[in-house]
Amino acid sequence: MNWREYVRAVEPYTPGEQPKDENVIKLNTNENPYGPSDKVKSCVQDLDLLRKYPDPAASDLVEAIASYHGVEPGQVFVGVGSDDVLGMAFLTFFNSERPILFPDITYSFYPVWAELYKIPYRTKALTEDFRILPEDYKEENGGVVFPNPNAPTARLMELSSVEEIIRSNKDSIVIVDEAYIDFAPEGSSALSLVDRYDNLLVVRTFSKSRSMAGLRIGYAIGQKELIDAMQAVKYSYNSYTMNRPSILYGCASIQDEEYFRSTVERIIRTRDSFAAAMEGLGFRVIPSAANFVFVEHETIPAVEIFEKAREAGIYFRHFRQPGIDNFLRITIGTEEEMETVIKFLTNLT
Ligand SMILES: *Cc1c(COP(=O)(O)O)cnc(C)c1O
């Protein structure tokens, strides 16, 4: 017997590279180029308060999020980024002997949590054009999770199909990870279904559309029974997940709807013109409802473009996964950044 036999062996998630050089065009981790609202930047916090623990319930932030979405505070769970919220949701709801289901091409953290918590899982293939097929999620399962829009494909599933999956799984929890939903057309969010389905949990983040990836705020909305179950797990693990600055800045971000809307719309406009320009350069562009595009060139291998771009100080994301290893995921930056990318790619192609 040896202690090494009892170490929890895990293959961790690999986050995108965070280069130290601030001068690169960084389009590899879906950050928002516009930064948080001035309302956030002008918040002044008395740092002496840091000697005290924060409100364990983060009630100011919970109430701000609840009133923003028109739900009860008891329907909101907040966490340290949506990664924390998703991890808590896996731990809380996926305790069946039956496998949980998620797409084979999706957010690569799902299999990592499944392995960490020893949750059996089965993946479902996407179609040729990267669609999730609702029929695939109708077999017996211990839960379902998928992002909408999906990552890294950027492809949106229409709400009727999302609802079909939720409706067909009354006996298990369906988690819809809406990290990018603010960049999708209005009416795409499953939040409108929360009151009708007690098995639906919708997860959101401040990291992308609210441009606060560095602060780490995520949340889940569902019926109170689900949120209570998650709270019980959270308070059994760490009471103080939300620090004082997160609570304050998070509330300030929600108060600036105009800035939020205008920067999201700006990214959507840049995305659509960038996608058109990429098609003109011989790229296949998967229709995007997110703040990034997923592209493949008709002749030049993705690795080659990835490496040449990196040498030129332009960072994209490339996944060495069968089926998508000839694709690049490119975050939408400012208009100027995307023009530079187009110029670079024009010279390359
Ligand atoms: C970015 C992302 C997250 C995690 O975001 P946080 O920064 O932890 O809030 C979760 N799911 C998907 C699909 C993402 O792309």
The ligand as an SDF file (V2000), in Angstrom:
LIG
                    3D

 15 15  0  0  0  0  0  0  0  0999 V2000
  -16.1400   31.0120  -20.9050 C   0  0  0  0  0  0  0  0  0  0  0  0
  -17.0750   29.8730  -20.6570 C   0  0  0  0  0  0  0  0  0  0  0  0
  -17.4480   29.4990  -19.3640 C   0  0  0  0  0  0  0  0  0  0  0  0
  -16.7570   29.9810  -18.1240 C   0  0  0  0  0  0  0  0  0  0  0  0
  -16.7940   31.2750  -17.9050 O   0  0  0  0  0  0  0  0  0  0  0  0
  -16.3590   31.8930  -16.5010 P   0  0  0  0  0  0  0  0  0  0  0  0
  -15.2910   32.8640  -16.8640 O   0  0  0  0  0  0  0  0  0  0  0  0
  -15.8990   30.8210  -15.5730 O   0  0  0  0  0  0  0  0  0  0  0  0
  -17.6080   32.5370  -16.0450 O   0  0  0  0  0  0  0  0  0  0  0  0
  -18.4110   28.5180  -19.2180 C   0  0  0  0  0  0  0  0  0  0  0  0
  -18.9550   27.9010  -20.2740 N   0  0  0  0  0  0  0  0  0  0  0  0
  -18.5830   28.2060  -21.5190 C   0  0  0  0  0  0  0  0  0  0  0  0
  -19.2140   27.4840  -22.6480 C   0  0  0  0  0  0  0  0  0  0  0  0
  -17.6260   29.1940  -21.7550 C   0  0  0  0  0  0  0  0  0  0  0  0
  -17.2230   29.4490  -22.9870 O   0  0  0  0  0  0  0  0  0  0  0  0
  1  2  1  0
  2  3  1  0
  2 14  2  0
  3  4  1  0
  3 10  2  0
  4  5  1  0
  5  6  1  0
  6  7  2  0
  6  8  1  0
  6  9  1  0
 10 11  1  0
 11 12  2  0
 12 13  1  0
 12 14  1  0
 14 15  1  0
M  END
$$$$
